[in-house]
Amino acid sequence: MTRRALLPPAMKDMARNWRMSPGLVSGDHVFLTGFNGCAADGTVSPDPATQIETAFASVAEVLAEAGLTLRDTVEMTSYHVGLQDHLALFREIRARHLGPHDPAHPDPAWTAIEVAGFATPGVIVELRVIARLGDEDP
């Protein structure tokens, strides 16, 4: 089975510094590195909505490298500091990014986990995503 990295141009330094692939195509699935609410310039907004939007934007950017969107997600794990403090907000933003509910295109499996913290101080959320490629490999 062949593997190939998904590397958006804006993530090259991060990938090199952390020695990881933002996304990795393996077989008919795409496995993403965890993306948090830290902006590309390294800043962390104190606003939970901004952090959640930033994490989803990073995931979408990597998926786009494979010709995919968040609708192609089959599994999502979200890690949270202060889960109960922003769970309703997270659910609202997540639903918007996944698009309208469509029984013909099921929503991904999802697990939300409370954690003590992340590598970057002040971060409150991180997303781990697995997506499925379509019938044709991009």
DRENZALO-800310 format. One record per residue: x negated, z, y negated of N, C-alpha, C in turn. Coordinates in steps of 0.2 Angstrom, whole numbers, padded with zeros to 4 digits, always signed. Layout:
XZYXZYXZY
...
! end
This chain:
-0004+0000+0006+0000+0000+0000-0004+0000-0006
-0003-0004-0011-0007-0005-0017-0004+0000-0022
-0009+0002-0026-0007+0006-0032-0009+0003-0038
-0006+0004-0044-0008+0002-0050-0006+0007-0056
-0010+0008-0060-0009+0012-0066-0005+0009-0071
-0001+0013-0074+0003+0011-0080+0000+0014-0086
-0003+0010-0091-0006+0013-0096-0004+0010-0103
+0001+0013-0106+0002+0011-0113-0004+0011-0118
-0005+0007-0122-0011+0007-0126-0012+0013-0130
-0006+0016-0133-0007+0022-0137-0009+0028-0132
-0009+0028-0126-0011+0033-0121-0018+0033-0118
-0022+0028-0120-0028+0026-0117-0033+0032-0118
-0033+0035-0124-0038+0041-0125-0035+0047-0121
-0029+0048-0121-0026+0054-0117-0028+0053-0110
-0027+0047-0107-0028+0046-0100-0035+0047-0098
-0040+0044-0103-0047+0045-0101-0049+0053-0102
-0047+0056-0107-0049+0063-0108-0046+0068-0103
-0040+0066-0100-0037+0071-0095-0038+0068-0088
-0041+0062-0087-0043+0059-0081-0036+0058-0077
-0031+0055-0079-0025+0054-0076-0022+0047-0078
-0017+0045-0074-0014+0039-0076-0007+0041-0079
-0005+0039-0085+0002+0041-0087+0007+0039-0082
+0007+0034-0079+0011+0032-0073+0007+0028-0068
+0010+0029-0062+0007+0025-0056+0012+0022-0052
+0011+0016-0051+0016+0012-0046+0013+0013-0039
+0017+0015-0035+0015+0016-0028+0021+0013-0024
+0020+0008-0020+0026+0005-0016+0031+0003-0021
+0037+0005-0020+0043+0003-0024+0045+0009-0029
+0040+0014-0030+0042+0019-0035+0036+0020-0040
+0038+0023-0046+0034+0024-0051+0034+0032-0052
+0028+0034-0052+0027+0042-0053+0024+0043-0060
+0027+0047-0064+0024+0048-0070+0021+0055-0071
+0016+0055-0075+0012+0062-0077+0018+0066-0080
+0017+0072-0081+0022+0076-0085+0020+0075-0092
+0026+0074-0096+0025+0072-0103+0029+0078-0106
+0026+0081-0112+0028+0086-0115+0030+0085-0122
+0032+0090-0126+0034+0089-0133+0029+0088-0138
+0022+0087-0136+0017+0087-0140+0016+0079-0143
+0016+0078-0149+0015+0072-0152+0009+0068-0150
+0008+0062-0151+0002+0058-0149-0004+0061-0153
-0003+0063-0159-0008+0066-0164-0010+0073-0162
-0007+0076-0157-0009+0082-0155-0005+0088-0158
+0000+0086-0163+0004+0091-0166+0010+0093-0162
+0012+0099-0163+0018+0102-0159+0023+0104-0164
+0029+0101-0164+0034+0103-0169+0037+0110-0167
+0039+0114-0171+0042+0120-0169+0050+0119-0168
+0052+0113-0169+0059+0111-0168+0060+0109-0161
+0064+0112-0157+0065+0110-0150+0068+0103-0149
+0072+0101-0153+0075+0094-0153+0070+0089-0154
+0065+0090-0158+0060+0085-0159+0055+0085-0153
+0054+0091-0150+0049+0091-0144+0053+0088-0138
+0059+0089-0137+0063+0086-0132+0063+0078-0133
+0064+0076-0139+0064+0069-0140+0057+0066-0139
+0052+0069-0141+0045+0067-0140+0044+0066-0133
+0046+0071-0129+0045+0070-0122+0048+0064-0119
+0055+0063-0121+0058+0057-0118+0055+0051-0120
+0053+0051-0127+0050+0044-0129+0044+0043-0125
+0040+0048-0124+0034+0046-0120+0035+0044-0113
+0040+0047-0110+0042+0044-0103+0045+0037-0104
+0049+0036-0109+0051+0029-0110+0046+0024-0111
+0041+0026-0114+0035+0021-0116+0031+0019-0110
+0030+0024-0105+0027+0023-0099+0031+0018-0094
+0038+0020-0094+0042+0016-0090+0043+0009-0092
+0042+0008-0099+0043+0001-0101+0037-0003-0099
+0031+0000-0098+0025-0004-0095+0027-0007-0088
+0032-0004-0085+0034-0007-0078+0040-0011-0079
+0042-0012-0085+0049-0016-0086+0055-0011-0084
+0054-0005-0085+0060+0000-0083+0062+0004-0089
+0068+0007-0088+0070+0012-0093+0072+0018-0089
+0074+0023-0093+0076+0029-0090+0082+0029-0085
+0086+0023-0086+0091+0022-0081+0088+0021-0074
+0082+0019-0073+0079+0018-0067+0076+0024-0064
+0077+0030-0067+0074+0036-0065+0078+0038-0058
+0075+0041-0053+0078+0043-0047+0078+0051-0047
+0072+0053-0050+0072+0061-0050+0068+0063-0056
+0071+0068-0059+0068+0071-0065+0067+0079-0064
+0062+0081-0065+0061+0089-0066+0059+0090-0073
+0062+0095-0076+0061+0097-0082+0058+0104-0082
+0053+0106-0085+0050+0112-0086+0051+0115-0093
+0053+0121-0093+0055+0124-0100+0052+0131-0101
+0050+0132-0107+0048+0139-0109+0055+0141-0113
+0058+0146-0112+0064+0148-0115+0070+0144-0113
+0071+0142-0107+0076+0137-0104+0083+0139-0107
+0085+0145-0107+0092+0146-0109+0092+0145-0117
+0087+0146-0121+0087+0145-0128+0089+0138-0130
+0087+0133-0126+0088+0126-0128+0091+0121-0122
+0094+0124-0117+0097+0120-0111+0102+0116-0114
+0107+0118-0118+0112+0114-0120+0110+0108-0124
+0105+0110-0128+0102+0104-0132+0098+0099-0128
+0095+0102-0123+0091+0097-0118+0096+0093-0114
+0102+0096-0112+0107+0092-0108+0110+0086-0113
+0111+0088-0119+0114+0083-0124+0109+0077-0125
+0103+0079-0126+0098+0074-0127+0096+0070-0121
+0096+0073-0115+0095+0070-0109+0100+0065-0107
+0107+0067-0108+0112+0062-0107+0112+0056-0112
+0110+0057-0118+0110+0051-0122+0104+0047-0120
+0099+0049-0118+0093+0045-0116+0095+0041-0109
+0099+0044-0105+0101+0041-0098+0106+0036-0099
+0110+0036-0105+0115+0032-0106+0122+0034-0103
+0127+0030-0104+0134+0032-0102+0134+0033-0094
+0138+0038-0092+0139+0039-0085+0142+0033-0082
+0139+0030-0076+0141+0024-0073+0141+0026-0065
+0147+0027-0062+0147+0028-0055+0143+0023-0050
+0143+0017-0053+0139+0011-0049+0132+0012-0050
+0129+0016-0055+0122+0017-0056+0121+0025-0057
+0121+0028-0051+0121+0036-0051+0115+0039-0056
+0117+0044-0059+0112+0048-0063+0107+0051-0058
+0101+0052-0061+0095+0054-0056+0096+0061-0054
+0093+0063-0048+0093+0070-0046+0089+0074-0052
+0091+0080-0053+0087+0084-0059+0087+0091-0057
+0081+0094-0058+0079+0101-0057+0076+0103-0064
+0079+0109-0066+0076+0112-0072+0073+0119-0070
+0067+0120-0073+0063+0126-0070+0060+0129-0077
+0061+0136-0077+0058+0140-0082+0051+0142-0080
+0047+0141-0085+0040+0142-0084+0037+0147-0090
+0031+0150-0089+0028+0154-0093+0025+0151-0099
+0022+0145-0098+0019+0141-0104+0016+0135-0101
+0013+0131-0106+0009+0125-0105+0002+0125-0107
-0001+0120-0106-0008+0119-0108-0009+0119-0116
-0004+0116-0119-0004+0116-0126+0001+0121-0129
-0002+0126-0133+0002+0131-0136+0008+0128-0140
+0013+0132-0139+0019+0130-0143+0024+0125-0140
+0021+0122-0135+0026+0117-0131+0031+0121-0127
+0037+0118-0127+0043+0122-0124+0046+0117-0118
+0044+0111-0118+0047+0107-0113+0042+0102-0110
+0042+0100-0103+0038+0095-0100+0043+0091-0095
+0042+0085-0095+0046+0081-0090+0042+0078-0085
+0044+0078-0079+0041+0075-0073+0046+0070-0070
+0044+0063-0070+0049+0058-0068+0047+0054-0062
+0051+0052-0058+0050+0047-0053+0055+0042-0054
+0053+0035-0054+0058+0030-0055+0057+0025-0050
+0062+0021-0049+0062+0016-0043+0062+0009-0047
+0057+0005-0044+0057-0002-0046+0063-0006-0044
+0064-0011-0047+0070-0016-0045+0068-0020-0039
+0071-0025-0038+0070-0029-0032+0063-0033-0032
+0061-0034-0038+0055-0037-0039+0050-0033-0043
+0044-0033-0040+0039-0029-0043+0036-0032-0050
+0036-0029-0056+0034-0032-0062+0027-0034-0062
! end
